[in-house]
Amino acid sequence: MISTRANAPRRRRLPSYRANREKGEFVAYVGDGLNDAVVMETSDAGIAVSNASDIAMDAGDLILARDDLTLVAEAMVMARLSMRKIRQNIGWAIGYNTILIPVAAGILVPAFGLGIYSFLPMLSALAMGLSSTSVVLNSLMLKRSFRITSLGSSVRSVVASKA
């Protein structure tokens, strides 16, 4: 569940942060001033707003381009979509390489004879290029999927789901 605290007095910020950390919760902290920098630096995700002090911007992991807190929800959506793409790409690479590295090493030579051995380097180079291209194209789909979901229900579901 996502909980928010806004305009917390300075004396309550660090204790509130520590209490959430002790519960094992993911803590993202949005701040703009010098007194926010300590919590931003130690939180899981420190987020500085665009008009923040230089120290707050240095402490932040993410700087919002404009003073619009809905960008925090969009950043959460983008992070989840990015992690999904990373997992897809790693899974693809593991599966692809599990199959094609033995082929490149010559596992097909007993079945097809030594004649295929001269084609294996070319096939391996082609397979490597196709693998890299597929990973890049899958990653580029992230931009399209974020554009579709950021305006729709995904931003609302981030607020309703567990962080």
C-alpha positions as CSV (number, residue, x, y, z in Angstrom):
1,M,0.0,0.0,0.0
2,I,1.2,3.5,-0.7
3,S,0.9,6.0,2.0
4,T,1.8,9.7,1.8
5,R,2.7,12.3,4.3
6,A,2.8,15.9,3.2
7,N,4.1,19.0,4.9
8,A,5.5,17.0,7.8
9,P,7.3,19.2,10.4
10,R,11.0,18.9,10.4
11,R,11.2,17.0,13.7
12,R,8.8,14.3,12.4
13,R,10.5,13.5,9.1
14,L,13.4,11.4,10.2
15,P,11.4,9.4,12.8
16,S,8.6,8.7,10.3
17,Y,11.2,7.6,7.7
18,R,12.9,5.3,10.3
19,A,9.6,3.8,11.3
20,N,8.8,2.9,7.7
21,R,12.3,1.5,7.1
22,E,12.0,-0.7,10.2
23,K,8.7,-2.1,8.9
24,G,10.7,-3.1,5.7
25,E,8.8,-0.7,3.5
26,F,10.1,0.9,0.4
27,V,10.5,4.6,1.1
28,A,10.5,7.3,-1.5
29,Y,10.9,10.8,-0.2
30,V,10.1,14.0,-2.1
31,G,11.8,17.1,-0.9
32,D,13.0,20.5,-2.0
33,G,15.2,21.9,0.8
34,L,18.4,21.5,2.8
35,N,16.5,19.9,5.7
36,D,15.2,17.2,3.3
37,A,18.6,16.1,2.0
38,V,19.4,13.7,4.8
39,V,16.2,11.7,4.4
40,M,16.4,11.9,0.6
41,E,20.0,10.6,0.7
42,T,19.1,7.6,2.9
43,S,15.7,6.7,1.4
44,D,15.2,4.1,-1.3
45,A,14.3,6.8,-3.8
46,G,15.1,10.4,-3.1
47,I,13.1,12.7,-5.4
48,A,13.8,16.4,-5.7
49,V,11.4,18.9,-7.2
50,S,12.5,21.2,-10.0
51,N,12.9,24.2,-7.8
52,A,14.8,22.4,-5.0
53,S,18.0,23.6,-3.5
54,D,21.2,22.4,-5.0
55,I,21.9,20.1,-2.0
56,A,18.4,18.5,-2.3
57,M,19.0,18.0,-6.0
58,D,22.4,16.3,-5.3
59,A,20.8,14.1,-2.7
60,G,17.9,13.1,-5.0
61,D,18.0,10.0,-7.2
62,L,15.4,11.6,-9.4
63,I,14.7,15.2,-10.2
64,L,11.2,16.1,-11.4
65,A,11.3,18.2,-14.5
66,R,8.5,20.4,-13.3
67,D,6.6,21.0,-10.0
68,D,4.0,18.4,-10.6
69,L,3.7,15.6,-8.1
70,T,1.8,13.4,-10.5
71,L,5.2,12.8,-12.1
72,V,6.1,10.7,-9.0
73,A,3.3,8.2,-9.9
74,E,4.5,8.3,-13.6
75,A,8.0,7.6,-12.5
76,M,6.8,4.6,-10.5
77,V,5.0,3.3,-13.5
78,M,8.0,3.8,-15.7
79,A,10.2,2.0,-13.2
80,R,7.9,-1.0,-13.1
81,L,7.7,-1.1,-16.9
82,S,11.5,-0.8,-17.1
83,M,12.0,-3.7,-14.7
84,R,9.6,-5.8,-16.6
85,K,11.5,-5.1,-19.9
86,I,14.8,-5.8,-18.2
87,R,13.5,-9.2,-17.0
88,Q,12.1,-10.0,-20.5
89,N,15.5,-9.1,-22.1
90,I,17.5,-11.2,-19.6
91,G,15.1,-14.1,-20.1
92,W,15.3,-13.8,-23.8
93,A,19.1,-13.6,-23.7
94,I,19.4,-16.7,-21.4
95,G,17.1,-18.8,-23.5
96,Y,18.6,-17.7,-26.8
97,N,22.1,-18.3,-25.7
98,T,21.3,-21.6,-24.1
99,I,20.1,-22.8,-27.4
100,L,22.5,-21.2,-29.8
101,I,25.9,-21.4,-28.0
102,P,26.0,-25.2,-28.4
103,V,25.0,-24.7,-32.0
104,A,27.9,-22.3,-32.5
105,A,30.2,-24.7,-30.7
106,G,29.4,-27.4,-33.3
107,I,26.7,-29.6,-31.7
108,L,25.2,-30.0,-35.2
109,V,28.3,-31.3,-36.8
110,P,27.6,-35.0,-35.9
111,A,24.1,-34.7,-37.4
112,F,25.0,-32.7,-40.6
113,G,28.6,-33.6,-41.1
114,L,31.7,-31.5,-41.4
115,G,30.2,-29.5,-44.3
116,I,28.1,-27.4,-41.8
117,Y,31.3,-26.6,-39.8
118,S,32.3,-23.9,-42.3
119,F,28.9,-22.1,-42.0
120,L,28.9,-22.1,-38.2
121,P,30.9,-18.8,-37.7
122,M,28.5,-17.0,-40.1
123,L,25.4,-18.5,-38.5
124,S,26.8,-17.5,-35.1
125,A,27.4,-13.9,-36.1
126,L,24.0,-13.7,-37.6
127,A,22.4,-15.2,-34.5
128,M,24.3,-12.7,-32.3
129,G,23.2,-9.8,-34.4
130,L,19.5,-11.0,-34.3
131,S,19.7,-11.5,-30.5
132,S,21.0,-8.0,-30.0
133,T,18.5,-6.5,-32.4
134,S,15.6,-8.2,-30.7
135,V,16.7,-7.0,-27.2
136,V,17.0,-3.4,-28.5
137,L,13.6,-3.6,-30.3
138,N,12.0,-5.0,-27.1
139,S,13.5,-2.1,-25.1
140,L,12.2,0.4,-27.6
141,M,8.7,-0.9,-27.0
142,L,9.0,0.5,-23.5
143,K,8.5,4.0,-24.8
144,R,5.4,3.0,-26.7
145,S,3.9,1.0,-23.7
146,F,4.7,3.9,-21.3
147,R,3.0,6.4,-23.6
148,I,-0.1,4.2,-23.6
149,T,-0.2,3.4,-19.9
150,S,0.8,6.7,-18.4
151,L,-2.4,8.4,-19.5
152,G,-4.6,5.5,-18.5
153,S,-5.3,3.2,-15.6
154,S,-1.7,2.3,-14.8
155,V,-1.0,5.6,-13.0
156,R,-4.2,5.0,-11.0
157,S,-3.2,1.4,-10.3
158,V,0.2,2.5,-8.9
159,V,-1.6,4.5,-6.3
160,A,-3.8,1.6,-5.4
161,S,-1.2,-1.2,-5.5
162,K,1.6,-2.2,-3.2
163,A,4.9,-0.4,-3.8
